[in-house]
Amino acid sequence: MKELWYNSHMNQMSLYQTNSLIEHEKLRAFVELVSNGPRPDGTYNYCREALQQRATQLLQELKQSREEVMETILCHKNETMENMG
């Protein structure tokens, strides 16, 4: 029984870790976008308002993704506990 719970728990941790890596990559890409210097003509690719919109959207995506992963983990944990008796 303990092995079943442990294996199930480790699979869910893997899901959590995978989501964390995806979040990290999305944040890294955004920071890279923001940190780009000016173009040769002295202008930038994105205005402040466009960056703010992208940041707001990214934060919403990350929150939704995290909530979905946590819900999946909790549902799986409950199913595993029910199967254990």
C-alpha positions in Angstrom: 0.0 0.0 0.0 2.8 2.4 0.9 4.5 1.7 -2.4 1.3 2.4 -4.4 1.0 5.8 -2.6 4.7 6.6 -3.1 4.7 5.8 -6.8 1.5 7.8 -7.3 2.9 10.7 -5.3 6.1 10.6 -7.3 4.2 10.7 -10.6 2.3 13.7 -9.4 5.4 15.4 -8.3 6.7 14.9 -11.8 3.6 16.7 -13.1 4.3 19.5 -10.7 7.9 19.7 -11.7 7.1 19.7 -15.4 4.7 22.5 -14.9 7.3 24.4 -12.9 9.8 24.0 -15.8 7.2 25.3 -18.3 6.5 28.3 -16.0 10.2 29.0 -15.7 10.6 28.9 -19.5 7.7 31.2 -20.1 9.0 33.7 -17.5 12.6 33.4 -19.0 11.3 34.1 -22.4 9.3 37.2 -21.2 12.3 38.6 -19.3 14.5 38.1 -22.4 11.9 40.0 -24.5 11.8 42.8 -22.0 15.6 43.0 -21.7 16.2 43.3 -25.4 17.9 46.6 -26.1 16.9 49.2 -28.7 17.0 48.5 -32.4 19.6 50.2 -34.5 17.3 53.1 -35.1 17.0 53.7 -31.3 13.4 52.4 -31.0 12.1 49.4 -29.2 10.1 46.5 -30.5 7.4 46.8 -27.8 6.0 49.8 -26.0 5.4 49.8 -22.2 1.7 49.2 -22.7 2.3 46.1 -24.9 4.7 44.7 -22.4 2.2 45.3 -19.6 -0.5 43.4 -21.5 1.9 40.5 -22.2 2.9 40.4 -18.5 -0.8 40.4 -17.4 -1.6 37.7 -19.8 1.4 35.6 -18.8 0.5 35.9 -15.1 -3.1 34.8 -15.8 -1.8 31.8 -17.8 0.6 30.8 -15.0 -2.1 31.1 -12.4 -4.5 29.0 -14.4 -1.9 26.4 -15.2 -0.8 26.1 -11.5 -4.5 25.8 -10.4 -5.1 23.0 -13.0 -2.0 21.1 -11.9 -2.9 21.4 -8.2 -6.5 20.2 -9.0 -5.1 17.2 -10.9 -2.8 16.3 -8.1 -5.5 16.6 -5.5 -8.0 14.5 -7.6 -5.4 11.9 -8.2 -4.4 11.8 -4.5 -8.1 11.3 -3.5 -8.5 8.5 -6.1 -5.4 6.8 -4.8 -6.6 7.1 -1.1 -10.0 5.7 -2.1 -8.3 2.7 -3.9 -6.2 2.0 -0.8 -9.4 1.4 1.2 
